[in-house]
Amino acid sequence: MKKTFLWILFALLCVSATAAAAEKVSLVASRYSDRYHLSSCKIAKKIRAEDLMTFAAPEEAVAAGLVPCRKCNPPSQSKPKK
């Protein structure tokens, strides 16, 4: 009984870790806005697919003339690589 419980718990942890890795947060903006957001932001989720712009790094969004959202507070600079 105890082994079965541990295997089920292990399987659930693996599934949730895989789902979290698949749901990578990125930076997005609407082509009609002056702000960029985390893809997990409530505002970003309302952007229509045909108006959605994505950015690989915060510097790209800033170079496009966008400013960070005040609600989700996305980074304005990439983290330095070690």
Backbone as CSV, one residue per row, in Angstrom:
resi,resn,N_x,N_y,N_z,CA_x,CA_y,CA_z,C_x,C_y,C_z
1,MET,0.832,-1.190,0.000,0.000,0.000,0.000,0.876,1.252,0.000
2,LYS,1.907,1.247,0.828,2.772,2.402,0.938,3.564,2.626,-0.357
3,LYS,4.021,1.518,-0.988,4.768,1.623,-2.240,3.882,2.195,-3.347
4,THR,2.637,1.756,-3.399,1.706,2.245,-4.414,1.498,3.743,-4.262
5,PHE,1.314,4.189,-3.055,1.134,5.615,-2.793,2.357,6.414,-3.238
6,LEU,3.536,5.909,-2.932,4.755,6.610,-3.328,4.904,6.684,-4.844
7,TRP,4.558,5.594,-5.549,4.640,5.606,-7.011,3.649,6.593,-7.610
8,ILE,2.464,6.662,-7.069,1.459,7.617,-7.558,1.931,9.044,-7.306
9,LEU,2.463,9.300,-6.136,2.981,10.624,-5.812,4.120,11.009,-6.744
10,PHE,5.021,10.067,-7.002,6.132,10.310,-7.919,5.623,10.634,-9.320
11,ALA,4.643,9.892,-9.799,4.080,10.115,-11.136,3.433,11.490,-11.231
12,LEU,2.705,11.881,-10.199,2.064,13.203,-10.192,3.104,14.325,-10.211
13,LEU,4.176,14.169,-9.473,5.230,15.175,-9.470,5.899,15.286,-10.834
14,CYS,6.111,14.180,-11.492,6.714,14.191,-12.835,5.809,14.893,-13.829
15,VAL,4.514,14.625,-13.762,3.562,15.246,-14.681,3.505,16.749,-14.458
16,SER,3.457,17.188,-13.213,3.375,18.624,-12.950,4.670,19.338,-13.333
17,ALA,5.807,18.699,-13.167,7.082,19.297,-13.569,7.160,19.430,-15.081
18,THR,6.660,18.439,-15.798,6.651,18.487,-17.258,5.716,19.584,-17.751
19,ALA,4.573,19.723,-17.125,3.622,20.754,-17.528,4.194,22.145,-17.276
20,ALA,4.884,22.323,-16.184,5.480,23.619,-15.881,6.578,23.968,-16.873
21,ALA,7.351,22.993,-17.277,8.413,23.238,-18.260,7.830,23.555,-19.625
22,ALA,6.714,22.941,-19.973,6.092,23.182,-21.271,5.449,24.564,-21.335
23,GLU,5.054,25.100,-20.192,4.389,26.390,-20.136,5.408,27.493,-19.822
24,LYS,6.388,27.640,-20.688,7.433,28.624,-20.483,6.860,30.033,-20.648
25,VAL,7.208,30.897,-19.756,6.733,32.272,-19.805,7.590,33.052,-20.795
26,SER,6.939,33.801,-21.654,7.652,34.644,-22.606,7.132,36.068,-22.508
27,LEU,7.696,36.945,-23.302,7.273,38.336,-23.328,6.422,38.562,-24.565
28,VAL,5.280,39.216,-24.372,4.347,39.453,-25.465,3.817,40.879,-25.409
29,ALA,3.263,41.316,-26.545,2.642,42.634,-26.617,1.604,42.611,-27.726
30,SER,0.697,43.544,-27.670,-0.242,43.763,-28.758,0.371,44.790,-29.694
31,ARG,0.137,44.627,-30.978,0.705,45.601,-31.915,0.031,46.962,-31.781
32,TYR,-1.060,47.036,-31.013,-1.762,48.295,-30.801,-1.474,48.933,-29.444
33,SER,-0.544,48.380,-28.694,-0.258,48.871,-27.347,1.167,49.385,-27.249
34,ASP,1.437,50.127,-26.191,2.796,50.607,-25.942,3.439,49.864,-24.771
35,ARG,2.815,48.752,-24.334,3.318,47.985,-23.191,3.575,46.536,-23.584
36,TYR,4.555,45.922,-22.927,4.774,44.483,-23.095,4.528,43.792,-21.774
37,HIS,4.197,42.497,-21.865,3.725,41.736,-20.711,4.403,40.375,-20.640
38,LEU,4.333,39.754,-19.457,4.630,38.334,-19.327,3.464,37.599,-19.982
39,SER,3.724,36.483,-20.623,2.645,35.757,-21.285,1.595,35.257,-20.291
40,SER,1.940,35.193,-19.030,1.005,34.748,-17.995,0.133,35.880,-17.452
41,CYS,0.357,37.104,-17.887,-0.394,38.282,-17.416,-1.849,38.209,-17.890
42,LYS,-2.780,38.632,-17.028,-4.196,38.643,-17.392,-4.452,39.508,-18.620
43,ILE,-3.759,40.611,-18.712,-3.929,41.509,-19.856,-3.422,40.838,-21.128
44,ALA,-2.282,40.170,-21.040,-1.696,39.509,-22.205,-2.599,38.396,-22.733
45,LYS,-3.302,37.726,-21.854,-4.174,36.634,-22.278,-5.370,37.127,-23.079
46,LYS,-5.646,38.428,-23.027,-6.764,39.007,-23.778,-6.356,39.481,-25.175
47,ILE,-5.065,39.432,-25.490,-4.591,39.886,-26.799,-4.994,38.874,-27.868
48,ARG,-5.601,39.360,-28.946,-5.997,38.481,-30.045,-4.760,37.937,-30.744
49,ALA,-4.858,36.721,-31.225,-3.715,36.032,-31.843,-3.139,36.834,-33.009
50,GLU,-3.987,37.449,-33.812,-3.499,38.196,-34.968,-2.803,39.510,-34.585
51,ASP,-2.977,39.966,-33.347,-2.338,41.194,-32.874,-1.139,40.928,-31.968
52,LEU,-0.847,39.661,-31.707,0.183,39.274,-30.745,1.590,39.365,-31.330
53,MET,2.473,40.020,-30.609,3.897,40.060,-30.934,4.631,39.391,-29.786
54,THR,5.654,38.601,-30.087,6.438,37.944,-29.040,7.878,38.419,-29.113
55,PHE,8.531,38.383,-27.971,9.915,38.837,-27.863,10.731,37.793,-27.120
56,ALA,11.947,37.568,-27.585,12.834,36.602,-26.947,13.533,37.201,-25.730
57,ALA,13.680,38.515,-25.731,14.388,39.184,-24.634,13.742,40.537,-24.367
58,PRO,13.839,41.020,-23.136,13.271,42.322,-22.803,13.854,43.457,-23.656
59,GLU,15.122,43.324,-24.010,15.768,44.367,-24.808,15.086,44.537,-26.171
60,GLU,14.568,43.440,-26.723,13.846,43.515,-27.996,12.580,44.350,-27.848
61,ALA,11.853,44.125,-26.764,10.619,44.876,-26.534,10.918,46.355,-26.313
62,VAL,11.956,46.638,-25.551,12.338,48.036,-25.285,12.794,48.704,-26.583
63,ALA,13.547,47.972,-27.414,14.009,48.517,-28.695,12.835,48.816,-29.625
64,ALA,11.724,48.095,-29.457,10.530,48.332,-30.256,9.722,49.512,-29.713
65,GLY,10.228,50.150,-28.660,9.563,51.318,-28.095,8.509,51.009,-27.055
66,LEU,8.529,49.803,-26.526,7.538,49.391,-25.537,8.079,49.558,-24.123
67,VAL,7.167,49.714,-23.178,7.526,49.820,-21.761,6.884,48.655,-21.011
68,PRO,7.436,48.262,-19.851,6.874,47.130,-19.096,5.475,47.410,-18.560
69,CYS,4.668,46.385,-18.508,3.330,46.442,-17.911,3.477,46.733,-16.417
70,ARG,2.566,47.504,-15.884,2.616,47.837,-14.455,2.003,46.745,-13.582
71,LYS,1.195,45.878,-14.180,0.540,44.825,-13.394,1.426,43.593,-13.227
72,CYS,1.990,43.088,-14.342,2.785,41.857,-14.253,4.276,42.140,-14.047
73,ASN,4.702,43.383,-14.277,6.073,43.822,-14.026,7.134,42.923,-14.680
74,PRO,7.122,42.815,-16.017,8.136,41.992,-16.681,9.510,42.640,-16.581
75,PRO,10.564,41.868,-16.765,11.917,42.442,-16.656,12.177,43.437,-17.784
76,SER,13.024,44.410,-17.506,13.398,45.375,-18.543,14.784,45.066,-19.102
77,GLN,15.479,44.129,-18.467,16.787,43.674,-18.942,16.893,42.174,-18.723
78,SER,17.640,41.509,-19.603,17.869,40.075,-19.439,18.797,39.843,-18.263
79,LYS,18.667,38.668,-17.658,19.577,38.304,-16.575,20.946,38.013,-17.189
80,PRO,22.015,38.482,-16.569,23.340,38.192,-17.127,23.650,36.708,-17.046
81,LYS,24.268,36.181,-18.113,24.643,34.766,-18.133,25.908,34.563,-17.333
82,LYS,25.943,33.475,-16.580,27.096,33.198,-15.716,28.120,32.413,-16.449
